[in-house]
Amino acid sequence: MKGYFYRVLISISMLANVLMFGEIGQTLSARHHDRKRNGKWNMVRLIDALLGKNHCLECWCWWKTRKW
């Protein structure tokens, strides 16, 4: 059951990102890490504080290396 809710949250994050004109398949966490890398305004500190150290970096790495 825990895995189901995790996948639902990931899907919601991806949907929210697309609704804010982000890339398809990218979560909000990955998007904010990408914004940090590009020197733009981001919420990496807040997200990492809530979800764990380096959460955004790990999401960004997964997004960059996934196979579609």
N, CA, C, O and CB atoms as a CASP TS submission, in Angstrom:
PFRMAT TS
TARGET T0000
AUTHOR 0000-0000-0000
METHOD Language model
MODEL 1
PARENT N/A
ATOM      1  N   MET     1       0.816  -1.191   0.000  1.00  0.00           N
ATOM      2  CA  MET     1       0.000   0.000   0.000  1.00  0.00           C
ATOM      3  C   MET     1       0.864   1.261   0.000  1.00  0.00           C
ATOM      4  O   MET     1       0.513   2.260  -0.629  1.00  0.00           O
ATOM      5  CB  MET     1      -0.931  -0.005   1.199  1.00  0.00           C
ATOM      6  N   LYS     2       1.991   1.212   0.705  1.00  0.00           N
ATOM      7  CA  LYS     2       2.884   2.372   0.754  1.00  0.00           C
ATOM      8  C   LYS     2       3.409   2.711  -0.643  1.00  0.00           C
ATOM      9  O   LYS     2       3.497   3.882  -1.012  1.00  0.00           O
ATOM     10  CB  LYS     2       4.061   2.106   1.716  1.00  0.00           C
ATOM     11  N   GLY     3       3.753   1.686  -1.409  1.00  0.00           N
ATOM     12  CA  GLY     3       4.255   1.898  -2.765  1.00  0.00           C
ATOM     13  C   GLY     3       3.228   2.557  -3.662  1.00  0.00           C
ATOM     14  O   GLY     3       3.576   3.369  -4.520  1.00  0.00           O
ATOM     15  N   TYR     4       1.954   2.209  -3.467  1.00  0.00           N
ATOM     16  CA  TYR     4       0.878   2.796  -4.263  1.00  0.00           C
ATOM     17  C   TYR     4       0.799   4.296  -4.009  1.00  0.00           C
ATOM     18  O   TYR     4       0.759   5.081  -4.957  1.00  0.00           O
ATOM     19  CB  TYR     4      -0.474   2.122  -3.938  1.00  0.00           C
ATOM     20  N   PHE     5       0.777   4.703  -2.739  1.00  0.00           N
ATOM     21  CA  PHE     5       0.685   6.124  -2.405  1.00  0.00           C
ATOM     22  C   PHE     5       1.908   6.890  -2.886  1.00  0.00           C
ATOM     23  O   PHE     5       1.794   8.044  -3.298  1.00  0.00           O
ATOM     24  CB  PHE     5       0.517   6.306  -0.902  1.00  0.00           C
ATOM     25  N   TYR     6       3.066   6.266  -2.838  1.00  0.00           N
ATOM     26  CA  TYR     6       4.294   6.894  -3.336  1.00  0.00           C
ATOM     27  C   TYR     6       4.165   7.182  -4.830  1.00  0.00           C
ATOM     28  O   TYR     6       4.494   8.275  -5.290  1.00  0.00           O
ATOM     29  CB  TYR     6       5.524   5.990  -3.064  1.00  0.00           C
ATOM     30  N   ARG     7       3.686   6.195  -5.577  1.00  0.00           N
ATOM     31  CA  ARG     7       3.513   6.377  -7.029  1.00  0.00           C
ATOM     32  C   ARG     7       2.451   7.430  -7.344  1.00  0.00           C
ATOM     33  O   ARG     7       2.591   8.176  -8.313  1.00  0.00           O
ATOM     34  CB  ARG     7       3.130   5.044  -7.690  1.00  0.00           C
ATOM     35  N   VAL     8       1.403   7.498  -6.543  1.00  0.00           N
ATOM     36  CA  VAL     8       0.371   8.512  -6.737  1.00  0.00           C
ATOM     37  C   VAL     8       0.960   9.903  -6.499  1.00  0.00           C
ATOM     38  O   VAL     8       0.688  10.823  -7.270  1.00  0.00           O
ATOM     39  CB  VAL     8      -0.831   8.259  -5.793  1.00  0.00           C
ATOM     40  N   LEU     9       1.758  10.068  -5.449  1.00  0.00           N
ATOM     41  CA  LEU     9       2.385  11.361  -5.164  1.00  0.00           C
ATOM     42  C   LEU     9       3.352  11.770  -6.267  1.00  0.00           C
ATOM     43  O   LEU     9       3.420  12.944  -6.629  1.00  0.00           O
ATOM     44  CB  LEU     9       3.117  11.310  -3.828  1.00  0.00           C
ATOM     45  N   ILE    10       4.095  10.814  -6.799  1.00  0.00           N
ATOM     46  CA  ILE    10       5.005  11.096  -7.915  1.00  0.00           C
ATOM     47  C   ILE    10       4.201  11.578  -9.122  1.00  0.00           C
ATOM     48  O   ILE    10       4.586  12.541  -9.785  1.00  0.00           O
ATOM     49  CB  ILE    10       5.842   9.834  -8.283  1.00  0.00           C
ATOM     50  N   SER    11       3.093  10.911  -9.403  1.00  0.00           N
ATOM     51  CA  SER    11       2.245  11.297 -10.541  1.00  0.00           C
ATOM     52  C   SER    11       1.669  12.690 -10.353  1.00  0.00           C
ATOM     53  O   SER    11       1.614  13.470 -11.303  1.00  0.00           O
ATOM     54  CB  SER    11       1.110  10.287 -10.729  1.00  0.00           C
ATOM     55  N   ILE    12       1.242  13.009  -9.147  1.00  0.00           N
ATOM     56  CA  ILE    12       0.706  14.346  -8.867  1.00  0.00           C
ATOM     57  C   ILE    12       1.792  15.398  -9.056  1.00  0.00           C
ATOM     58  O   ILE    12       1.535  16.471  -9.601  1.00  0.00           O
ATOM     59  CB  ILE    12       0.133  14.419  -7.431  1.00  0.00           C
ATOM     60  N   SER    13       3.010  15.087  -8.604  1.00  0.00           N
ATOM     61  CA  SER    13       4.129  16.015  -8.762  1.00  0.00           C
ATOM     62  C   SER    13       4.434  16.253 -10.238  1.00  0.00           C
ATOM     63  O   SER    13       4.685  17.386 -10.649  1.00  0.00           O
ATOM     64  CB  SER    13       5.377  15.479  -8.045  1.00  0.00           C
ATOM     65  N   MET    14       4.413  15.192 -11.029  1.00  0.00           N
ATOM     66  CA  MET    14       4.655  15.328 -12.470  1.00  0.00           C
ATOM     67  C   MET    14       3.545  16.135 -13.139  1.00  0.00           C
ATOM     68  O   MET    14       3.820  16.974 -13.997  1.00  0.00           O
ATOM     69  CB  MET    14       4.767  13.943 -13.129  1.00  0.00           C
ATOM     70  N   LEU    15       2.300  15.887 -12.753  1.00  0.00           N
ATOM     71  CA  LEU    15       1.179  16.632 -13.319  1.00  0.00           C
ATOM     72  C   LEU    15       1.286  18.112 -12.971  1.00  0.00           C
ATOM     73  O   LEU    15       1.096  18.967 -13.837  1.00  0.00           O
ATOM     74  CB  LEU    15      -0.156  16.063 -12.815  1.00  0.00           C
ATOM     75  N   ALA    16       1.588  18.421 -11.716  1.00  0.00           N
ATOM     76  CA  ALA    16       1.725  19.823 -11.301  1.00  0.00           C
ATOM     77  C   ALA    16       2.834  20.507 -12.091  1.00  0.00           C
ATOM     78  O   ALA    16       2.694  21.663 -12.490  1.00  0.00           O
ATOM     79  CB  ALA    16       2.014  19.919  -9.787  1.00  0.00           C
ATOM     80  N   ASN    17       3.933  19.795 -12.318  1.00  0.00           N
ATOM     81  CA  ASN    17       5.048  20.353 -13.074  1.00  0.00           C
ATOM     82  C   ASN    17       4.634  20.664 -14.509  1.00  0.00           C
ATOM     83  O   ASN    17       4.968  21.728 -15.032  1.00  0.00           O
ATOM     84  CB  ASN    17       6.235  19.386 -13.065  1.00  0.00           C
ATOM     85  N   VAL    18       3.919  19.758 -15.144  1.00  0.00           N
ATOM     86  CA  VAL    18       3.469  19.977 -16.524  1.00  0.00           C
ATOM     87  C   VAL    18       2.474  21.139 -16.588  1.00  0.00           C
ATOM     88  O   VAL    18       2.503  21.929 -17.531  1.00  0.00           O
ATOM     89  CB  VAL    18       2.825  18.688 -17.096  1.00  0.00           C
ATOM     90  N   LEU    19       1.605  21.243 -15.597  1.00  0.00           N
ATOM     91  CA  LEU    19       0.644  22.346 -15.573  1.00  0.00           C
ATOM     92  C   LEU    19       1.337  23.698 -15.422  1.00  0.00           C
ATOM     93  O   LEU    19       0.784  24.730 -15.801  1.00  0.00           O
ATOM     94  CB  LEU    19      -0.356  22.148 -14.439  1.00  0.00           C
ATOM     95  N   MET    20       2.552  23.687 -14.865  1.00  0.00           N
ATOM     96  CA  MET    20       3.337  24.922 -14.731  1.00  0.00           C
ATOM     97  C   MET    20       4.360  25.032 -15.867  1.00  0.00           C
ATOM     98  O   MET    20       5.387  25.698 -15.736  1.00  0.00           O
ATOM     99  CB  MET    20       4.055  24.965 -13.355  1.00  0.00           C
ATOM    100  N   PHE    21       4.053  24.360 -16.987  1.00  0.00           N
ATOM    101  CA  PHE    21       4.854  24.411 -18.215  1.00  0.00           C
ATOM    102  C   PHE    21       6.245  23.798 -18.060  1.00  0.00           C
ATOM    103  O   PHE    21       7.190  24.226 -18.722  1.00  0.00           O
ATOM    104  CB  PHE    21       4.991  25.838 -18.668  1.00  0.00           C
ATOM    105  N   GLY    22       6.371  22.794 -17.186  1.00  0.00           N
ATOM    106  CA  GLY    22       7.620  22.059 -17.042  1.00  0.00           C
ATOM    107  C   GLY    22       7.683  20.928 -18.058  1.00  0.00           C
ATOM    108  O   GLY    22       6.766  20.741 -18.857  1.00  0.00           O
ATOM    109  N   GLU    23       8.766  20.186 -18.017  1.00  0.00           N
ATOM    110  CA  GLU    23       8.944  19.090 -18.970  1.00  0.00           C
ATOM    111  C   GLU    23       8.161  17.859 -18.540  1.00  0.00           C
ATOM    112  O   GLU    23       7.968  17.616 -17.349  1.00  0.00           O
ATOM    113  CB  GLU    23      10.427  18.743 -19.116  1.00  0.00           C
ATOM    114  N   ILE    24       7.715  17.091 -19.515  1.00  0.00           N
ATOM    115  CA  ILE    24       6.955  15.874 -19.249  1.00  0.00           C
ATOM    116  C   ILE    24       7.861  14.855 -18.565  1.00  0.00           C
ATOM    117  O   ILE    24       9.000  14.649 -18.982  1.00  0.00           O
ATOM    118  CB  ILE    24       6.361  15.290 -20.562  1.00  0.00           C
ATOM    119  N   GLY    25       7.351  14.221 -17.517  1.00  0.00           N
ATOM    120  CA  GLY    25       8.099  13.197 -16.787  1.00  0.00           C
ATOM    121  C   GLY    25       8.998  13.741 -15.690  1.00  0.00           C
ATOM    122  O   GLY    25       9.644  12.969 -14.983  1.00  0.00           O
ATOM    123  N   GLN    26       9.048  15.030 -15.541  1.00  0.00           N
ATOM    124  CA  GLN    26       9.912  15.656 -14.533  1.00  0.00           C
ATOM    125  C   GLN    26       9.070  16.016 -13.313  1.00  0.00           C
ATOM    126  O   GLN    26       7.996  16.601 -13.449  1.00  0.00           O
ATOM    127  CB  GLN    26      10.625  16.926 -15.108  1.00  0.00           C
ATOM    128  N   THR    27       9.557  15.666 -12.120  1.00  0.00           N
ATOM    129  CA  THR    27       8.846  16.026 -10.898  1.00  0.00           C
ATOM    130  C   THR    27       9.181  17.460 -10.515  1.00  0.00           C
ATOM    131  O   THR    27      10.120  18.053 -11.045  1.00  0.00           O
ATOM    132  CB  THR    27       9.202  15.059  -9.748  1.00  0.00           C
ATOM    133  N   LEU    28       8.407  18.005  -9.595  1.00  0.00           N
ATOM    134  CA  LEU    28       8.686  19.353  -9.103  1.00  0.00           C
ATOM    135  C   LEU    28      10.059  19.425  -8.442  1.00  0.00           C
ATOM    136  O   LEU    28      10.767  20.422  -8.581  1.00  0.00           O
ATOM    137  CB  LEU    28       7.603  19.793  -8.113  1.00  0.00           C
ATOM    138  N   SER    29      10.431  18.374  -7.729  1.00  0.00           N
ATOM    139  CA  SER    29      11.738  18.351  -7.064  1.00  0.00           C
ATOM    140  C   SER    29      12.873  18.426  -8.086  1.00  0.00           C
ATOM    141  O   SER    29      13.822  19.192  -7.918  1.00  0.00           O
ATOM    142  CB  SER    29      11.883  17.079  -6.205  1.00  0.00           C
ATOM    143  N   ALA    30      12.762  17.629  -9.137  1.00  0.00           N
ATOM    144  CA  ALA    30      13.788  17.646 -10.183  1.00  0.00           C
ATOM    145  C   ALA    30      13.824  18.997 -10.883  1.00  0.00           C
ATOM    146  O   ALA    30      14.896  19.503 -11.218  1.00  0.00           O
ATOM    147  CB  ALA    30      13.534  16.528 -11.207  1.00  0.00           C
ATOM    148  N   ARG    31      12.660  19.574 -11.101  1.00  0.00           N
ATOM    149  CA  ARG    31      12.590  20.878 -11.756  1.00  0.00           C
ATOM    150  C   ARG    31      13.295  21.946 -10.923  1.00  0.00           C
ATOM    151  O   ARG    31      14.038  22.767 -11.459  1.00  0.00           O
ATOM    152  CB  ARG    31      11.129  21.276 -11.999  1.00  0.00           C
ATOM    153  N   HIS    32      13.061  21.930  -9.622  1.00  0.00           N
ATOM    154  CA  HIS    32      13.680  22.952  -8.782  1.00  0.00           C
ATOM    155  C   HIS    32      15.191  22.754  -8.670  1.00  0.00           C
ATOM    156  O   HIS    32      15.934  23.729  -8.559  1.00  0.00           O
ATOM    157  CB  HIS    32      13.052  22.940  -7.393  1.00  0.00           C
ATOM    158  N   HIS    33      15.653  21.503  -8.700  1.00  0.00           N
ATOM    159  CA  HIS    33      17.101  21.303  -8.721  1.00  0.00           C
ATOM    160  C   HIS    33      17.688  21.820 -10.034  1.00  0.00           C
ATOM    161  O   HIS    33      18.764  22.418 -10.045  1.00  0.00           O
ATOM    162  CB  HIS    33      17.448  19.808  -8.529  1.00  0.00           C
ATOM    163  N   ASP    34      16.987  21.592 -11.125  1.00  0.00           N
ATOM    164  CA  ASP    34      17.430  22.089 -12.427  1.00  0.00           C
ATOM    165  C   ASP    34      17.481  23.618 -12.422  1.00  0.00           C
ATOM    166  O   ASP    34      18.412  24.209 -12.968  1.00  0.00           O
ATOM    167  CB  ASP    34      16.493  21.586 -13.549  1.00  0.00           C
ATOM    168  N   ARG    35      16.490  24.254 -11.811  1.00  0.00           N
ATOM    169  CA  ARG    35      16.480  25.713 -11.701  1.00  0.00           C
ATOM    170  C   ARG    35      17.667  26.191 -10.851  1.00  0.00           C
ATOM    171  O   ARG    35      18.278  27.217 -11.149  1.00  0.00           O
ATOM    172  CB  ARG    35      15.140  26.201 -11.086  1.00  0.00           C
ATOM    173  N   LYS    36      17.981  25.443  -9.800  1.00  0.00           N
ATOM    174  CA  LYS    36      19.128  25.794  -8.957  1.00  0.00           C
ATOM    175  C   LYS    36      20.419  25.718  -9.769  1.00  0.00           C
ATOM    176  O   LYS    36      21.268  26.605  -9.670  1.00  0.00           O
ATOM    177  CB  LYS    36      19.211  24.859  -7.725  1.00  0.00           C
ATOM    178  N   ARG    37      20.570  24.670 -10.565  1.00  0.00           N
ATOM    179  CA  ARG    37      21.756  24.509 -11.408  1.00  0.00           C
ATOM    180  C   ARG    37      21.903  25.649 -12.401  1.00  0.00           C
ATOM    181  O   ARG    37      23.018  26.025 -12.765  1.00  0.00           O
ATOM    182  CB  ARG    37      21.698  23.185 -12.152  1.00  0.00           C
ATOM    183  N   ASN    38      20.767  26.204 -12.843  1.00  0.00           N
ATOM    184  CA  ASN    38      20.781  27.293 -13.822  1.00  0.00           C
ATOM    185  C   ASN    38      20.793  28.674 -13.180  1.00  0.00           C
ATOM    186  O   ASN    38      20.670  29.682 -13.875  1.00  0.00           O
ATOM    187  CB  ASN    38      19.588  27.178 -14.729  1.00  0.00           C
ATOM    188  N   GLY    39      20.940  28.727 -11.861  1.00  0.00           N
ATOM    189  CA  GLY    39      21.024  30.008 -11.162  1.00  0.00           C
ATOM    190  C   GLY    39      19.709  30.758 -11.065  1.00  0.00           C
ATOM    191  O   GLY    39      19.700  31.977 -10.891  1.00  0.00           O
ATOM    192  N   LYS    40      18.601  30.044 -11.177  1.00  0.00           N
ATOM    193  CA  LYS    40      17.280  30.662 -11.097  1.00  0.00           C
ATOM    194  C   LYS    40      16.687  30.479  -9.700  1.00  0.00           C
ATOM    195  O   LYS    40      17.185  29.689  -8.898  1.00  0.00           O
ATOM    196  CB  LYS    40      16.339  30.064 -12.161  1.00  0.00           C
ATOM    197  N   TRP    41      15.616  31.223  -9.427  1.00  0.00           N
ATOM    198  CA  TRP    41      14.919  31.085  -8.164  1.00  0.00           C
ATOM    199  C   TRP    41      14.425  29.646  -8.018  1.00  0.00           C
ATOM    200  O   TRP    41      13.926  29.059  -8.978  1.00  0.00           O
ATOM    201  CB  TRP    41      13.743  32.087  -8.070  1.00  0.00           C
ATOM    202  N   ASN    42      14.567  29.073  -6.803  1.00  0.00           N
ATOM    203  CA  ASN    42      14.160  27.688  -6.590  1.00  0.00           C
ATOM    204  C   ASN    42      13.753  27.460  -5.136  1.00  0.00           C
ATOM    205  O   ASN    42      13.979  28.310  -4.275  1.00  0.00           O
ATOM    206  CB  ASN    42      15.294  26.731  -6.979  1.00  0.00           C
ATOM    207  N   MET    43      13.154  26.313  -4.880  1.00  0.00           N
ATOM    208  CA  MET    43      12.722  25.932  -3.534  1.00  0.00           C
ATOM    209  C   MET    43      13.436  24.670  -3.059  1.00  0.00           C
ATOM    210  O   MET    43      12.868  23.893  -2.291  1.00  0.00           O
ATOM    211  CB  MET    43      11.206  25.718  -3.503  1.00  0.00           C
ATOM    212  N   VAL    44      14.659  24.460  -3.500  1.00  0.00           N
ATOM    213  CA  VAL    44      15.401  23.252  -3.153  1.00  0.00           C
ATOM    214  C   VAL    44      15.569  23.127  -1.646  1.00  0.00           C
ATOM    215  O   VAL    44      15.365  22.042  -1.100  1.00  0.00           O
ATOM    216  CB  VAL    44      16.767  23.251  -3.836  1.00  0.00           C
ATOM    217  N   ARG    45      15.934  24.195  -0.963  1.00  0.00           N
ATOM    218  CA  ARG    45      16.132  24.121   0.494  1.00  0.00           C
ATOM    219  C   ARG    45      14.867  23.689   1.214  1.00  0.00           C
ATOM    220  O   ARG    45      14.915  22.855   2.119  1.00  0.00           O
ATOM    221  CB  ARG    45      16.593  25.470   1.036  1.00  0.00           C
ATOM    222  N   LEU    46      13.750  24.248   0.819  1.00  0.00           N
ATOM    223  CA  LEU    46      12.474  23.903   1.449  1.00  0.00           C
ATOM    224  C   LEU    46      12.099  22.449   1.176  1.00  0.00           C
ATOM    225  O   LEU    46      11.734  21.715   2.094  1.00  0.00           O
ATOM    226  CB  LEU    46      11.363  24.833   0.949  1.00  0.00           C
ATOM    227  N   ILE    47      12.190  22.040  -0.075  1.00  0.00           N
ATOM    228  CA  ILE    47      11.832  20.668  -0.441  1.00  0.00           C
ATOM    229  C   ILE    47      12.750  19.672   0.264  1.00  0.00           C
ATOM    230  O   ILE    47      12.276  18.673   0.804  1.00  0.00           O
ATOM    231  CB  ILE    47      11.908  20.477  -1.972  1.00  0.00           C
ATOM    232  N   ASP    48      14.054  19.933   0.263  1.00  0.00           N
ATOM    233  CA  ASP    48      14.999  19.037   0.929  1.00  0.00           C
ATOM    234  C   ASP    48      14.770  19.000   2.439  1.00  0.00           C
ATOM    235  O   ASP    48      14.948  17.955   3.066  1.00  0.00           O
ATOM    236  CB  ASP    48      16.434  19.469   0.631  1.00  0.00           C
ATOM    237  N   ALA    49      14.381  20.120   3.020  1.00  0.00           N
ATOM    238  CA  ALA    49      14.096  20.149   4.459  1.00  0.00           C
ATOM    239  C   ALA    49      12.877  19.283   4.787  1.00  0.00           C
ATOM    240  O   ALA    49      12.829  18.637   5.835  1.00  0.00           O
ATOM    241  CB  ALA    49      13.861  21.601   4.935  1.00  0.00           C
ATOM    242  N   LEU    50      11.901  19.275   3.890  1.00  0.00           N
ATOM    243  CA  LEU    50      10.682  18.495   4.116  1.00  0.00           C
ATOM    244  C   LEU    50      10.842  17.018   3.776  1.00  0.00           C
ATOM    245  O   LEU    50      10.312  16.156   4.477  1.00  0.00           O
ATOM    246  CB  LEU    50       9.553  19.070   3.307  1.00  0.00           C
ATOM    247  N   LEU    51      11.575  16.723   2.698  1.00  0.00           N
ATOM    248  CA  LEU    51      11.618  15.350   2.184  1.00  0.00           C
ATOM    249  C   LEU    51      12.953  14.639   2.363  1.00  0.00           C
ATOM    250  O   LEU    51      13.072  13.467   2.007  1.00  0.00           O
ATOM    251  CB  LEU    51      11.279  15.360   0.744  1.00  0.00           C
ATOM    252  N   GLY    52      13.954  15.312   2.904  1.00  0.00           N
ATOM    253  CA  GLY    52      15.240  14.678   3.156  1.00  0.00           C
ATOM    254  C   GLY    52      16.380  15.314   2.386  1.00  0.00           C
ATOM    255  O   GLY    52      16.198  15.866   1.301  1.00  0.00           O
ATOM    256  N   LYS    53      17.546  15.223   2.973  1.00  0.00           N
ATOM    257  CA  LYS    53      18.738  15.814   2.378  1.00  0.00           C
ATOM    258  C   LYS    53      18.983  15.247   0.976  1.00  0.00           C
ATOM    259  O   LYS    53      18.924  14.035   0.766  1.00  0.00           O
ATOM    260  CB  LYS    53      19.962  15.567   3.277  1.00  0.00           C
ATOM    261  N   ASN    54      19.254  16.132   0.034  1.00  0.00           N
ATOM    262  CA  ASN    54      19.561  15.788  -1.366  1.00  0.00           C
ATOM    263  C   ASN    54      18.395  15.147  -2.122  1.00  0.00           C
ATOM    264  O   ASN    54      18.608  14.499  -3.146  1.00  0.00           O
ATOM    265  CB  ASN    54      20.738  14.853  -1.405  1.00  0.00           C
ATOM    266  N   HIS    55      17.175  15.319  -1.632  1.00  0.00           N
ATOM    267  CA  HIS    55      16.015  14.753  -2.329  1.00  0.00           C
ATOM    268  C   HIS    55      15.910  15.298  -3.755  1.00  0.00           C
ATOM    269  O   HIS    55      15.706  14.540  -4.703  1.00  0.00           O
ATOM    270  CB  HIS    55      14.720  15.058  -1.552  1.00  0.00           C
ATOM    271  N   CYS    56      16.050  16.600  -3.894  1.00  0.00           N
ATOM    272  CA  CYS    56      15.926  17.221  -5.223  1.00  0.00           C
ATOM    273  C   CYS    56      17.033  16.740  -6.161  1.00  0.00           C
ATOM    274  O   CYS    56      16.779  16.474  -7.336  1.00  0.00           O
ATOM    275  CB  CYS    56      15.970  18.758  -5.106  1.00  0.00           C
ATOM    276  N   LEU    57      18.252  16.629  -5.648  1.00  0.00           N
ATOM    277  CA  LEU    57      19.368  16.137  -6.458  1.00  0.00           C
ATOM    278  C   LEU    57      19.101  14.713  -6.925  1.00  0.00           C
ATOM    279  O   LEU    57      19.329  14.395  -8.092  1.00  0.00           O
ATOM    280  CB  LEU    57      20.685  16.198  -5.663  1.00  0.00           C
ATOM    281  N   GLU    58      18.623  13.855  -6.035  1.00  0.00           N
ATOM    282  CA  GLU    58      18.333  12.470  -6.407  1.00  0.00           C
ATOM    283  C   GLU    58      17.225  12.395  -7.453  1.00  0.00           C
ATOM    284  O   GLU    58      17.299  11.594  -8.385  1.00  0.00           O
ATOM    285  CB  GLU    58      17.939  11.662  -5.172  1.00  0.00           C
ATOM    286  N   CYS    59      16.196  13.231  -7.297  1.00  0.00           N
ATOM    287  CA  CYS    59      15.110  13.259  -8.285  1.00  0.00           C
ATOM    288  C   CYS    59      15.617  13.742  -9.637  1.00  0.00           C
ATOM    289  O   CYS    59      15.238  13.210 -10.680  1.00  0.00           O
ATOM    290  CB  CYS    59      13.962  14.161  -7.801  1.00  0.00           C
ATOM    291  N   TRP    60      16.476  14.752  -9.610  1.00  0.00           N
ATOM    292  CA  TRP    60      17.033  15.270 -10.853  1.00  0.00           C
ATOM    293  C   TRP    60      17.897  14.208 -11.528  1.00  0.00           C
ATOM    294  O   TRP    60      17.812  14.039 -12.744  1.00  0.00           O
ATOM    295  CB  TRP    60      17.855  16.546 -10.588  1.00  0.00           C
ATOM    296  N   CYS    61      18.722  13.492 -10.774  1.00  0.00           N
ATOM    297  CA  CYS    61      19.568  12.423 -11.340  1.00  0.00           C
ATOM    298  C   CYS    61      18.710  11.322 -11.961  1.00  0.00           C
ATOM    299  O   CYS    61      19.018  10.821 -13.042  1.00  0.00           O
ATOM    300  CB  CYS    61      20.490  11.822 -10.250  1.00  0.00           C
ATOM    301  N   TRP    62      17.637  10.954 -11.273  1.00  0.00           N
ATOM    302  CA  TRP    62      16.743   9.927 -11.816  1.00  0.00           C
ATOM    303  C   TRP    62      16.131  10.420 -13.125  1.00  0.00           C
ATOM    304  O   TRP    62      16.069   9.680 -14.107  1.00  0.00           O
ATOM    305  CB  TRP    62      15.626   9.565 -10.792  1.00  0.00           C
ATOM    306  N   TRP    63      15.683  11.666 -13.133  1.00  0.00           N
ATOM    307  CA  TRP    63      15.047  12.231 -14.324  1.00  0.00           C
ATOM    308  C   TRP    63      16.020  12.287 -15.495  1.00  0.00           C
ATOM    309  O   TRP    63      15.632  11.993 -16.626  1.00  0.00           O
ATOM    310  CB  TRP    63      14.506  13.631 -14.026  1.00  0.00           C
ATOM    311  N   LYS    64      17.275  12.658 -15.253  1.00  0.00           N
ATOM    312  CA  LYS    64      18.260  12.779 -16.332  1.00  0.00           C
ATOM    313  C   LYS    64      18.703  11.424 -16.877  1.00  0.00           C
ATOM    314  O   LYS    64      19.115  11.339 -18.034  1.00  0.00           O
ATOM    315  CB  LYS    64      19.470  13.546 -15.840  1.00  0.00           C
ATOM    316  N   THR    65      18.627  10.363 -16.072  1.00  0.00           N
ATOM    317  CA  THR    65      19.163   9.086 -16.498  1.00  0.00           C
ATOM    318  C   THR    65      18.088   8.054 -16.840  1.00  0.00           C
ATOM    319  O   THR    65      18.423   6.929 -17.212  1.00  0.00           O
ATOM    320  CB  THR    65      20.053   8.545 -15.434  1.00  0.00           C
ATOM    321  N   ARG    66      16.809   8.407 -16.721  1.00  0.00           N
ATOM    322  CA  ARG    66      15.754   7.439 -16.986  1.00  0.00           C
ATOM    323  C   ARG    66      15.730   7.071 -18.471  1.00  0.00           C
ATOM    324  O   ARG    66      16.180   7.830 -19.329  1.00  0.00           O
ATOM    325  CB  ARG    66      14.385   7.997 -16.546  1.00  0.00           C
ATOM    326  N   LYS    67      15.213   5.932 -18.730  1.00  0.00           N
ATOM    327  CA  LYS    67      15.093   5.453 -20.108  1.00  0.00           C
ATOM    328  C   LYS    67      13.614   5.417 -20.490  1.00  0.00           C
ATOM    329  O   LYS    67      12.837   4.685 -19.877  1.00  0.00           O
ATOM    330  CB  LYS    67      15.746   4.038 -20.274  1.00  0.00           C
ATOM    331  N   TRP    68      13.218   6.196 -21.489  1.00  0.00           N
ATOM    332  CA  TRP    68      11.814   6.232 -21.926  1.00  0.00           C
ATOM    333  C   TRP    68      11.647   5.420 -23.146  1.00  0.00           C
ATOM    334  O   TRP    68      10.540   5.320 -23.675  1.00  0.00           O
ATOM    335  CB  TRP    68      11.340   7.648 -22.182  1.00  0.00           C
TER
END
